[in-house]
Amino acid sequence: MNKLSAAEQFEILAENTAEIIVEEEFKKKLEKSVAENKPLRCKLGIDPSAPDLHLGHAVVLHKLRQFQDLGHHIIIILGDFTGMVGDPTGRSETRKQLAREEVLANAKTYQEQIFLILDPGKTEMVFNSQWLAKLTFADVIQLASTLTVARMMEREDFQQRYRENVAISIHEFFYPLMQGYDSIAIKADIEFGATEQKFNLLMGRHLQREYGHEPQVAFTMPILVGLDGVQKMSKSLGNYIGITEAPDQIYGKAMSIADDLMPEYYNLATALPSVEVNSILGGIKSGKIHPRDAKMRLAREIVALYHGQKAAEGAEERFKQVFQKGQIPEEMPAFEYNSPVGIIDVLVGSGLTSSKSEARRMIQQNGVKMDGETVGSIDLELKEKKEQVLQVGKRKFARVKVV
């Protein structure tokens, strides 16, 4: 294990967290870990409900990497069993249950992407069906008997649905019990999650006590605000930066955030030490560092995390050419369509927009250009013509040829 003292580890690991429940218990666990030279067992449960990870997901993974670098044992629980139920946290209605095939396909992608951050040689990855699928009905009754309906209804999302007469299925009550039982199965010392996961994390502490285990410490991590600066980062909202996106995409998206989001992104989306982050933010405040330069550094750091320094420098240079020097990028995807074809179909087919509704919205907001000229109509039809450059927003380009 790492030779840092418990106090030194605490200083590193407590940084940029939302809450540690309970802080004194965490300090004692660290002291015991150092004294016995025994790593803490650190748990993160992930339900593979979507196939890709973004910077919002990565916040907790980077915290896990800090624990890992200090010699602690990381256990990723892929919720192939819980994922078929679906976490009710933050839901205004019952979540659609996923088929096992969907869960396993998403889990495979998660396994690949997680190791862009964590060290695969120091990470244990397990499926929670290994123990949950083996519980008998008697086991489930015993598990359920440890909790009252009143306690379950303390959840804000359940309260709201009950007040609004929105159905709550019985199986949704079992989700936090299942997640809590995961902590019993792997003997977790620490569990991690976003602030909205607090109820589920505390359930692990509750059940561990009920089953005679030492309760885990719950780490809640801040929720990263999306590119819109309003709602949390989410793929469904389109305000995300995917960790497997191309370097140019990541760089351009990072450059699009509002200046006042930079402190949050520097702290939660980069691996820079706090001393350096504070120096950069202090430089912006004092006027020694221009916000544009600080944002370019931010974008470069984020790209480098997932693609390496060379790719980050290349993305920055191409960004300068396109946006600061007004040049069209040399490399862009090329597409060919049969004449006539509607502009909406071209935008979606080329991947410049994710849906027809987004395509219409971008045109109506004057965000689409063809050879530098703004496209003014959603009904525009493209007919046989030489290759043209189609641009959406500031970052997306494609060559389109209609034959």
N, C-alpha and C positions, 0 to 999 in steps of 0.2 A: 504493500500500500504506500501511498504518498506519505512523506514524513512531516507534513505540515501539522501543527497543533490543532486541537479541536477549535480553539478560538480563531485561528487563522482561516480554517475551513469555513467556519460560520460566517465570517466577514465576506468571503467570496460567494458562498452559496445563498446567503440571504438577500443579496443584491438583486434589484429589479424584480422582486416577487411582490404579489399583491398582499398575501397573508400567509403566515405560518402558524398552523394550529396543532400543537401549542409550542410556542417558541422555546420555552424552558425545557420542554420534553425533547425538543430537537437538540438543544445543547447537550443534554445528558446522553442522548444516543450517540452524538459525535464523540463525547468524552469516553464512553464505553468502547466505541469502535476503535479509537486510538489506543486505549489502554490494552485491549485484547488483540489488537492488530487484525481486526475482523471487519470486512466491509459491510456497510449498510445495504439492505435489500430494497432497491428503489423500483417502484412499480408505476408503469403508465399503461392504462387500458385504452385501446383504440378500437372503435367499431368501424369496420371498413364499409361505410355507407356511401362513399363516393370514391372514384378511382385516383384522384390526384391530391397532392399536398400543396399548400401555399404557405406564404410567410406567416400567416396567423397560426397555422399548425406548428410551424417551426419554432415558435417562441418557447414552448415547453421542451422541445427536443434539444435546443441549445442549453437549457438549464440542466437537462439530463447529461449532456456531454460534459458539463462542468463537474458534476458528481462523478462521472466516469473517469475523467482525467485525474481526479483525486483518489482514485482507486476503489470506488464503490461499485456495487454490482447492479447492473441495469436489467430489468425484466420488462419486456414489451409484451403485453397480453393482447393478442389479436382476437377481438370479440366475435368469433364466428358463431357463437351461441347467442350472446347478448345482441349481436347485430341483426339477428333474425326477428328480435322483438322490437328493437329500436329505442333509443334513449328519448324519453318524453321531455327532457329538459328544454325549456324555451319553446315548446310546441303549443300551438293554439288548437290543435286537433290531434287525433290518434295518428301516429306515424305509420305509413304503409310498411308492412312487413316485407323484408327482402327475402328472395329465394336463396337457398344455401349456395347455389351456383354463382349468384351475383356477389354474395359476400366473399366467397373464396377467390373470385376473379379480382375483386378490389383489393383483397388482402395481399395477393401476389404483387400488385403494383406498390402497395404500401411497403412491403418488405424491401423492394428495390430502392424506393425513395428515402426511406428512413436512414439508410446507410450512407446517404450523402452528408449526413450530420453525425451520426453515431459510429463508433468503431465496431465493425461487425464481429471482430475477434473477442470483444469484451461485452457483447450483448446477448442475453438469452431471450429468445422469442418463442412464445408458446400460444396455443389456441385454448380458449377457456372451455371449449367443449370437452376437453380432457377430463375435467372434473364435474362440470355442470350437467353434462349429458348422463352422468352415472348416478346422479341423485335420484333416490326413490321418491314416490309421492309422500311417504312418511317423512323423509328428509326435508322435503319442501314445506310440509305442514309445520315441522319443528322450526324451520328457518322463519316462516311467516309469523309464528307465535311470538317472536322476539320484538314485534313492532305493532303499534296500534294504528288504527285508521286515522285517528286524530293527528298523530305524528306525521303520517304520510301526507295528510292534507295541509301541513305547514308549508309544503312546497308552493311557491307563488304561482307557478304555472297551473298546478292542479286547482288552487283556489280560484284563479281567474276563470278557468273553464267551468268550474262548478257554479260560480256566480252567474255566468253567461249561459248556463244550461247546455253546455257543450259536452258531449259524451266523453267519459273517461272509462276506458276498458280495464277490466280487472288485471289483465296481464301486464299493463303498464306499471302497476304497483310492484310487480316482481322485478322490474329492471334495477332499481337501486339495491334491492336485496341480492340480486345476482352479481352486480358489480362489487358489492361489499364482500360477498362470499369469495370472490377472486382473491381478496386480501388475506383471507383465512387460508386458502389453498396454497398460496406461495409464501406465507409468513412474511408479509410486507412490513418493513420498517417505515418507509416513506411512500406516499402516493401523491401523484401530481395531476393537475387538471386546471382548466381555465376557471375564472371566478364563478361562472355560471354552473360549474360542476360541484360547488361546495356541498350541497345536500348529499350527493352521491359519495363524495370523499368522506364525509362525516359518518355515513352509513357503514363504511369500512371500519372506522373506529368503534362504532356501536357494536357491530357483530363480533369483532375481535374480542371485546370485553365479554360478550355473552358466551363466547366459546372458550373463555379462559386464556386468551392470548394477550400479550402486551399490545396496547393500541398503537396503530401507526400514527405518524405525524402527517398532516395534510398540507401540501404546498399548493396554493392557488396562484396562477400566473395571470398577469394582465391580458386583457383581450386587445389585440391589435386592430386599430381602426383602419378601415379600407381606404382605397385611393380617393373616395369621395369625401373623406374627412368627417363622415356622419355615422354611418353604420359599420358594424364589425366586418372585417374582411371575410368575403364569402364568394365562392365561385358562382353561386346562383344569382348574386347581385351584380356580378361583373366587375367588382371593385377590388380585384385580387391581383397578386403577383405569384404565379406558380413557380415552385422551386426548380422545375424541370423545363421551364420556358427557355427559349433561346436567349443568349446573352443580350442581344440588341433589344429584345422585348422587355427583359427585366430592367435594363438600364433606362430605356425610354419611359417605362411606367414609373420607376422610382423618381425620375426627373419631373413627373407630372404632379407629385404631391404638393400640397400647400406648404409654405415655409413653416407655419406653426406646428406641423406634424413632424418636423425633423427631429426634435428631441426624443419623441416616442419611437421613431424608426431607428435612430442611432442606438438607443438603449435596448430595444427589443429585437431588431432585425439584423444587427451586425455583431461581429465577435470582437469588436474593439474594447480594450480595457476601459473602465469607467474614468480613469484619470485622463485618458486621451479624449474620450467623449466630452467630458466636462471642459477640457481645454478648447475643443472645437466650438462647443455651444457658447462658452464664455467669449470666444473670439467674435462670434456673430453678434452677440449682445453689445460688445464694446466697439464694434465697427471695424475691427482688425481683419475679420474674414468676411468676404462678401457672401450673402446667402446662396448665390448661384454656385460659387466655388464649393461651399459646404455641401450643397446638394449633389454636385458632381462627385465629390468624395464619397458621399453616402451611396450613390448609385454604383460606384466602382467597388466599394466594399461588399455590397450585396451580391453583385455578379461574381466577384472573386470567391465568395463562400461556396458557390455551387458549380462554378465553371473554371476557377483558377484565375491567377493574376493576369496572365497573358490575354485570356479571353475578355477580361474586364477592361484592359487597356485598349483592345481592339474595338470593343463596343463604344467606349468613350470617344475614340477617334472618329468612328463612323457617325456618332451622334453630332459631333462638332461639324462634320462636313455637311450633314443634312440640315440641321436646325440652326447652326450659327452662321454657316456660310451659304445656306440656301441651296445646296446641291441635292440632286436626286441620288439616292444610293445606287451604286453600281450593281449590287446583287439584290435580287428580289424574286419571288416565285413568279412563274409564267403560266398562263392558262389560255386555253383555246375553246371558243364556243361557236356553235352553228348559228348563222343569221336567220331570223332576228332573235335577240334574246333580251329580256328585261333587265334593267339595271339592278333590281332587287335580287334576282336570281344570280347575277354575276357576283354581287357583294357577298352573298351567303356561300355560293359555290367556291369562291376563291378563299374563303376563310377570313375575309376582311371584317365581316360581322358574324356574330354567332347565331343570328336568327333574322327572319324577315322583319320582325318588329323593330329590332335594333337598326337594321338597314334603313327602314322608313324614318326612324327617329333621327339618325345621323344626317340623312338628306334634308329633312325638314329643319335641322339645326345648322344647315350650310357646312356640314362637316365632311362632305364627299367632293373630291375634285377629279376631273378627267383631264389629263395633260395640262394641269395647272388651273383649269377653269372650273368654277363651282358648279356642281350638278344641281339643277333647280327643281327637278320634277321626279317624283317617285314612279311615274309612269314612263320614264324614258326608255326607249328601245334602242339597243345597239345593233347596227347593221354592218354588213361586210365592210371592213376597213383595216388598214394596217395596224400594227401593234400600238396600243395606247397605254399610258401609265395611269393607273387608278390609285387614288390616295384616300384613306379614311383617317380623319383626325390628323395628328402630327406624326404618328409613328408607323402606320401601316401602309405598305405599298405593294402593288402587284402589276405585272405586265399582262395585258389582256388583248388577245387577237380574236376578231370575229370573222369567220370565213363563210 
